[in-house]
């Protein structure tokens, strides 16, 4: 014989022979409009009572103020309130009005900030055009003088930046020149050493790949001026 029971969370169990407990998974109901009118009314009645019961439990457990208003498909009113319905509706209205006022204040500040940013952008765009020599017809003498001073100051800054970059490039070129001179001297010295080593090993002077800088060394040691060959 099989016995069944339901837990508090809505799950169903049955007791089968040999003391085997089988858990029956509750099938999910697709949430959509119920076409059958009688079934729809029954479901509405059951779920409305369940909703009101849950609201009452929530109010009791958490000391919350709750108000529910439900209209059926036929227009019939059902309501539940943990205290005075009128007071709760008034509190809701006051809170909604407060939220609307805050929203309007935020929107006003946002619009003001947007207008300020747009004006600043327009002024800067006009000033940039004037610095480029455009839209000058409506300016008076004082304003033209101000624009002229701004242009002169800008040109002075451009000239200074240009001169600084030129000096920097010249300094880099001088450093490069110094490095090349040092490298050339090192190569010449290395070549002189190689020539002397070849000459000391008996290589004829007319076969030595001499540079002009090696001539004095060979001349001092041999007293002759050998014919230079291309290296």
C-alpha positions in Angstrom: 0.0 0.0 0.0 1.3 3.4 -0.9 0.9 6.4 1.4 1.4 10.0 0.3 2.0 13.4 2.0 3.0 17.0 1.1 5.8 19.0 2.6 5.6 22.7 3.6 7.4 23.8 0.4 4.7 22.1 -1.8 6.7 19.0 -2.7 4.8 15.6 -2.7 6.1 12.3 -1.4 4.7 8.8 -1.6 5.7 5.7 0.5 6.1 2.6 -1.6 6.6 -1.0 -0.5 9.9 -2.0 1.1 9.9 1.4 2.8 11.1 3.2 -0.4 10.3 6.9 -0.5 9.7 8.4 -4.0 9.8 12.1 -4.5 7.3 13.4 -7.1 8.5 16.5 -8.9 5.7 19.0 -9.3 5.2 19.9 -13.0 5.6 23.6 -13.9 2.5 25.3 -15.2 3.0 27.5 -18.3 2.1 31.1 -17.5 -0.4 32.2 -20.0 -4.1 33.3 -20.2 -6.5 30.5 -19.3 -8.9 30.1 -22.2 -11.5 28.1 -20.3 -13.7 30.6 -18.4 -14.6 28.3 -15.5 -11.0 27.2 -15.0 -9.9 30.8 -15.1 -12.4 31.9 -12.4 -11.4 28.9 -10.2 -7.7 29.7 -10.6 -8.3 33.4 -9.9 -10.2 32.6 -6.7 -7.5 30.2 -5.4 -4.6 32.3 -6.2 -6.2 35.5 -4.9 -6.7 33.8 -1.5 -3.2 32.5 -1.6 -1.9 36.0 -2.4 -3.8 37.6 0.4 -2.6 34.9 2.8 1.0 35.5 1.9 0.6 39.2 2.3 -0.9 38.6 5.8 2.0 36.3 6.7 4.5 38.9 5.5 2.9 41.6 7.5 2.8 39.5 10.7 6.4 38.1 10.4 8.1 41.4 9.3 5.8 44.0 10.8 5.3 45.5 7.4 2.4 47.7 6.2 0.8 46.0 3.2 -2.1 47.0 1.0 -3.4 45.0 -1.9 -6.0 46.0 -4.5 -7.2 43.4 -7.0 -9.9 43.8 -9.7 -11.2 40.6 -11.3 -11.9 40.2 -15.0 -15.5 41.2 -14.3 -14.5 44.3 -12.5 -15.1 43.1 -9.0 -12.9 44.7 -6.3 -10.9 42.6 -3.8 -8.6 44.3 -1.3 -6.5 43.5 1.7 -4.6 45.9 4.1 -2.7 45.2 7.2 -3.9 48.5 8.7 -6.1 51.3 7.4 -6.4 51.1 3.6 -7.0 54.8 3.4 -3.9 55.7 5.3 -1.7 53.3 3.3 -3.0 54.7 0.0 -2.3 58.3 1.3 1.2 57.3 2.3 1.7 55.8 -1.2 0.5 59.0 -2.8 2.8 61.2 -0.6 5.7 59.0 -1.5 4.9 59.1 -5.2 4.6 62.9 -5.1 7.9 63.1 -3.3 9.6 60.9 -5.9 8.1 63.0 -8.7 9.4 66.2 -7.1 12.9 64.8 -6.7 12.8 63.5 -10.3 11.8 67.0 -11.6 14.6 68.6 -9.6 17.1 66.2 -11.0 15.8 66.8 -14.5 15.9 70.6 -14.0 19.5 70.5 -12.8 20.4 68.2 -15.7 18.8 70.5 -18.2 20.6 73.5 -16.6 24.0 71.7 -16.7 23.4 70.7 -20.4 22.5 74.3 -21.3 25.7 75.6 -19.5 27.9 73.0 -21.3 26.4 73.9 -24.7 26.9 77.6 -24.1 30.6 77.1 -23.1 31.1 74.9 -26.1 29.6 77.6 -28.4 31.7 80.3 -26.8 34.9 78.3 -27.2 34.1 77.4 -30.8 33.5 81.1 -31.6 36.8 82.1 -29.9 38.7 79.5 -31.8 37.3 80.7 -35.1 38.2 84.3 -34.2 41.8 83.2 -33.4 41.9 81.7 -36.9 40.7 85.0 -38.4 37.1 84.1 -38.9 33.8 85.8 -37.7 35.6 89.1 -36.9 33.0 91.4 -38.5 30.9 91.9 -35.3 33.8 92.6 -33.0 34.6 96.1 -31.7 38.0 97.7 -31.5 38.6 96.5 -27.9 37.6 92.9 -28.8 39.8 92.9 -31.9 42.7 94.1 -29.7 42.1 91.3 -27.3 42.0 88.7 -30.1 45.2 90.2 -31.5 47.0 89.9 -28.2 45.8 86.3 -27.9 47.2 85.5 -31.3 50.5 87.2 -30.6 50.8 85.3 -27.3 50.0 82.1 -29.1 52.6 82.8 -31.8 55.1 83.6 -29.1 54.4 80.2 -27.5 54.6 78.5 -30.9 57.9 80.2 -31.6 59.4 79.2 -28.3 58.3 75.6 -28.7 59.8 75.6 -32.2 63.1 77.0 -31.0 63.3 74.5 -28.1 62.7 71.6 -30.6 65.4 73.0 -32.9 67.9 73.4 -30.1 67.1 69.8 -29.0 67.7 68.5 -32.6 70.9 70.4 -32.9 72.1 69.0 -29.5 71.2 65.5 -30.8 73.2 66.1 -34.0 76.2 67.3 -32.2 76.1 64.2 -29.9 75.9 62.1 -33.1 78.8 63.9 -34.7 80.9 63.4 -31.5 80.1 59.7 -31.5 81.0 59.4 -35.2 84.3 61.2 -34.7 85.1 58.9 -31.8 84.2 55.8 -33.8 86.3 57.0 -36.7 89.3 57.6 -34.5 88.9 54.1 -33.0 88.7 52.5 -36.5 91.8 54.4 -37.7 93.8 53.3 -34.6 92.7 49.7 -35.1 93.7 49.9 -38.8 97.2 51.3 -37.9 97.7 48.4 -35.5 96.7 45.9 -38.1 99.1 47.5 -40.7 102.0 47.4 -38.3 101.3 43.8 -37.4 101.2 42.8 -41.1 104.4 44.8 -41.8 106.2 43.1 -38.9 105.2 39.7 -40.4 107.1 40.6 -43.6 104.3 41.7 -45.8 105.7 44.1 -48.5 104.9 47.7 -48.1 103.3 48.0 -51.5 100.8 45.3 -50.5 99.7 46.9 -47.2 96.2 48.5 -47.2 97.4 51.8 -45.9 95.4 54.8 -44.9 97.0 58.2 -45.0 97.0 58.2 -41.2 99.3 55.1 -41.2 101.9 56.7 -43.4 103.8 58.6 -40.6 104.1 55.4 -38.6 105.5 53.4 -41.6 107.7 56.3 -42.6 109.2 56.6 -39.2 110.0 52.9 -39.0 111.1 52.4 -42.6 112.2 55.8 -43.9 110.3 55.1 -47.1 106.9 56.1 -48.5 105.1 53.0 -49.9 102.6 53.1 -52.6 99.1 53.1 -51.2 96.7 50.4 -52.2 92.9 50.7 -51.9 91.6 48.8 -49.0 
